[in-house]
């Protein structure tokens, strides 16, 4: 009985917005985006919200830290149109991404323990697999932009962008003018790639690369790695919190569908 009475409560946009420090327009925007269920309208056009809408808003806000805005929006839209399996798939993808990011962090830590080239990176790359036709073979432990981009699964344009930012500093072949990446350049490119995958901006990476070049070793990056670990842990906890809120919202939807609310006329703007 208590649940049925609560489900019949009439809420205004401000009633949903105020507990979260949002504007009433934000609540309306969320409804229009499908994040909240569609509000009932009175004959005069006033929106009528219920505790179900309040639960939907709280769920969306709880999903945001772990999933990000696009995924959280997709999850709520799917649930609100009755496509729970689509929502669960999006949740699975977020967990899979977190696992991949944890693996990336471990890869960065492993790479930093040995700042020399990885196995296989010191071999000579000949003209048939490196630069444009007719370019001379790179020297031992060096490579051209194409093979390095392929090794990192990025575009050559990305390496050029990193070079412009001072993150990699390849030399130019005196005969052809092509970029040649030595051992240190490959190391820097690998670290930049891993840190970018960890969510760092180029301007945040630049001083870290500078420290590695200056003193070498893992110590200069300890603070960054500690922060990265903390952010991954926070995201994992946020995914748990979001899952709990979503489960509560799904239960609320089931209860509301079993006992539809009977609402009067609210006293708020359309």
PyMOL commands that set and color helices and strands:
alter all, ss='L'
color gray80, all
select helices_A, chain A and resi 2-7+13-18+24-32+51-80+84-113+145-152+156-164+183-197+202-215+219-258
alter helices_A, ss='H'
color red, helices_A
select strands_A, chain A and resi 40-41+47-48+171-172+179-180
alter strands_A, ss='S'
color yellow, strands_A
deselect
rebuild
show_as cartoon
